[in-house]
Amino acid sequence: MLDFTNLDYVALAFFIIAWFGYHAAVELSPAGQKSLNKLMNQYRYRWMEQMVVRENRIVDTTIMASLMNGTAFFASTSLIAIGGVLALLQSTDSVLPVFADLPFGEPPTRLAWDVKVVGLAVIFVYAFFKFAWSYRLFNYMAILVGAVPVLKESSREEALAVARQAGAMNAVAGKHFNRGQRAFFFSLAYLGWFVSAYLFIGATAAVLLVMWRRQFLSDAHDAVLRQTDV
């Protein structure tokens, strides 16, 4: 038996609903078209449109290298986190007495602790796959960028078509990167479950609020929408 209370199940259900609900609101709903991620996708396409007129594309390759380096960093961080979480499975006997002495929450059983740790590992594995796939997609985008001919009258149709393909690949890579970061943010909320179900619910609500604000009400969102005064 897991010895989870009804409140534990409610907290876990709230966490899952928050994750998938946020995903649906930002990526699938009409309101999500005004999110920071979607607004930045427009600039990904504009970047590719501007690139076709440049014969020297050192600036573009530098930007792509920066994107890939950042993605690789998060992918390697995910592997480190997975290793740290798996190490928790080997230290259950030394960790449980510490939680038993805490003045809040019920001390978890060994099986309940292991299940929680495995759940955290699943989140980081998901994040790794998202970051690793995003890194691969940015590589594909680099290949498409290399295939974009310089914009000339004779190659106008081909240049614009391949540039749009590169822009679409850029947007897809960014989408998977955002999903990996989302998993990182929700993993912070998940840590609250190791203390108590109440903290799990509160942390999930707090993370959800912070992410929502950053996508729709942040100064970064306002900066993308800001029009330069002439």
C-alpha positions in Angstrom: 0.0 0.0 0.0 1.2 3.5 -0.8 -0.3 5.0 2.3 -1.2 8.1 0.4 -4.0 10.2 2.0 -6.9 11.6 0.0 -5.2 14.9 0.2 -2.1 13.4 -1.5 -4.3 12.2 -4.4 -6.0 15.6 -4.6 -2.7 17.4 -4.7 -1.3 15.0 -7.4 -4.5 15.5 -9.5 -4.2 19.2 -9.2 -0.6 19.0 -10.3 -1.4 17.0 -13.4 -4.4 19.2 -14.3 -2.2 22.3 -13.9 0.5 20.9 -16.1 -1.9 19.9 -19.0 -4.2 22.8 -18.5 -1.3 25.2 -18.8 -0.1 23.4 -21.9 -3.6 23.6 -23.5 -4.0 27.3 -22.6 -0.6 28.4 -24.0 -0.3 26.1 -27.0 -3.8 25.1 -28.1 -6.3 27.8 -27.1 -6.9 31.0 -29.0 -5.7 33.0 -26.0 -2.4 31.3 -26.3 -1.7 33.1 -29.6 -1.0 36.2 -27.4 1.5 34.4 -25.2 5.2 35.4 -25.2 6.2 32.2 -26.8 3.8 32.7 -29.8 4.9 36.3 -30.2 8.5 35.3 -30.3 7.7 32.7 -33.0 6.8 35.6 -35.3 10.3 37.0 -34.8 11.7 33.6 -35.6 10.1 33.9 -39.0 11.1 37.5 -39.4 14.7 36.5 -38.6 14.7 34.0 -41.5 13.1 36.5 -43.8 15.9 39.0 -43.1 18.6 36.3 -43.4 17.8 35.7 -47.1 19.1 39.2 -48.1 22.5 38.7 -46.4 25.3 37.1 -48.3 27.5 37.0 -45.1 25.6 35.0 -42.5 28.0 35.1 -39.6 25.4 36.8 -37.4 22.9 34.1 -38.1 25.3 31.3 -37.4 26.3 33.0 -34.2 22.7 33.2 -33.0 22.1 29.6 -33.9 25.2 28.5 -32.0 23.9 30.4 -29.0 20.6 28.7 -29.2 22.2 25.2 -29.5 24.6 25.9 -26.6 21.8 26.9 -24.3 19.7 23.8 -25.2 22.7 21.5 -24.7 23.3 23.1 -21.3 19.7 22.3 -20.2 19.9 18.8 -21.6 23.1 18.0 -19.7 21.6 19.6 -16.6 18.6 17.2 -16.9 21.0 14.3 -16.9 22.6 15.6 -13.8 19.2 16.0 -12.2 18.3 12.4 -13.1 21.4 11.1 -11.5 20.7 13.1 -8.4 17.2 11.8 -8.2 18.2 8.2 -8.7 20.8 8.7 -5.9 17.8 9.5 -3.6 16.5 6.0 -4.1 19.7 4.6 -2.5 19.5 7.0 0.5 15.9 6.3 1.5 16.9 4.8 4.9 18.9 7.8 5.9 16.3 10.4 4.6 13.1 9.0 6.1 14.2 9.6 9.7 15.0 13.2 8.8 11.4 13.8 7.5 10.0 11.9 10.5 11.6 14.6 12.8 10.1 17.5 10.9 7.3 19.4 12.7 5.0 19.5 9.6 3.4 16.8 7.5 3.2 13.1 8.0 6.4 11.1 7.6 6.2 9.1 4.4 6.5 5.4 4.2 9.4 3.8 2.3 7.2 2.9 -0.6 5.5 6.3 -0.8 8.9 8.0 -0.7 10.2 5.8 -3.6 7.1 6.4 -5.6 7.5 10.2 -5.2 11.2 10.0 -6.2 10.4 7.9 -9.3 7.8 10.6 -10.2 10.4 13.3 -10.0 12.8 11.2 -12.1 10.1 10.9 -14.8 9.7 14.7 -14.9 13.5 15.1 -15.5 13.6 12.3 -18.0 10.8 14.1 -19.9 12.7 17.3 -19.7 15.8 15.6 -21.1 14.0 14.2 -24.1 12.5 17.6 -24.8 15.9 19.4 -24.6 17.7 16.7 -26.6 15.1 16.8 -29.3 15.1 20.6 -29.4 18.9 20.5 -29.8 18.5 18.1 -32.7 15.9 20.3 -34.3 18.2 23.4 -34.0 20.8 21.3 -35.9 18.2 20.6 -38.6 17.4 24.3 -38.7 21.1 25.1 -39.2 21.1 22.7 -42.2 18.1 24.4 -43.6 19.7 27.8 -43.1 22.7 26.6 -45.0 20.4 25.6 -47.9 18.8 29.0 -48.2 20.1 30.7 -51.3 20.8 34.4 -51.3 17.7 36.4 -52.4 18.0 37.2 -56.1 15.4 37.7 -58.7 16.2 34.3 -60.2 16.0 32.5 -56.9 13.4 34.5 -55.1 10.7 31.7 -54.8 13.2 29.1 -53.7 14.9 31.4 -51.2 11.6 32.4 -49.5 10.3 28.9 -49.5 13.4 27.4 -47.8 13.5 30.4 -45.4 9.9 29.7 -44.3 10.9 26.0 -43.8 13.9 27.1 -41.6 11.6 29.5 -39.7 9.1 26.7 -39.1 11.8 24.4 -37.9 13.1 27.1 -35.6 9.6 27.5 -34.1 9.2 23.8 -33.5 12.6 23.6 -31.8 11.6 26.5 -29.6 8.4 24.8 -28.7 10.1 21.7 -27.4 12.7 23.8 -25.6 9.8 25.6 -23.8 8.2 22.3 -22.9 11.5 21.2 -21.3 11.8 24.4 -19.3 8.1 24.0 -18.2 9.0 20.6 -16.8 11.9 22.2 -14.8 9.5 24.7 -13.4 6.9 22.1 -12.4 9.6 19.9 -10.9 10.1 22.7 -8.3 6.5 22.5 -7.4 6.7 18.7 -7.2 9.4 19.0 -4.6 6.8 20.4 -2.2 5.1 17.0 -2.1 8.2 15.6 -0.3 7.3 17.9 2.6 3.5 17.9 2.6 0.5 17.7 0.3 -0.5 21.2 1.3 2.9 22.6 0.2 2.6 20.6 -3.0 -0.7 22.3 -3.8 0.6 25.7 -2.9 3.8 25.3 -4.8 2.0 24.1 -7.9 -0.4 27.1 -7.8 2.6 29.5 -7.3 4.5 28.0 -10.2 1.4 28.1 -12.4 0.8 31.8 -11.5 4.5 32.7 -12.2 4.6 31.0 -15.6 1.2 32.5 -16.6 2.3 35.9 -15.6 5.6 35.6 -17.6 3.7 34.5 -20.7 0.9 37.2 -20.7 1.6 39.9 -18.1 5.4 40.3 -17.9 7.6 43.2 -18.9 9.1 40.9 -21.5 5.7 40.4 -23.0 5.2 44.2 -23.1 8.6 44.7 -24.6 7.7 42.5 -27.6 4.5 44.4 -28.1 6.0 47.8 -27.6 6.0 50.0 -30.7 8.9 52.3 -31.2 7.9 56.0 -31.1 9.1 57.9 -34.1 
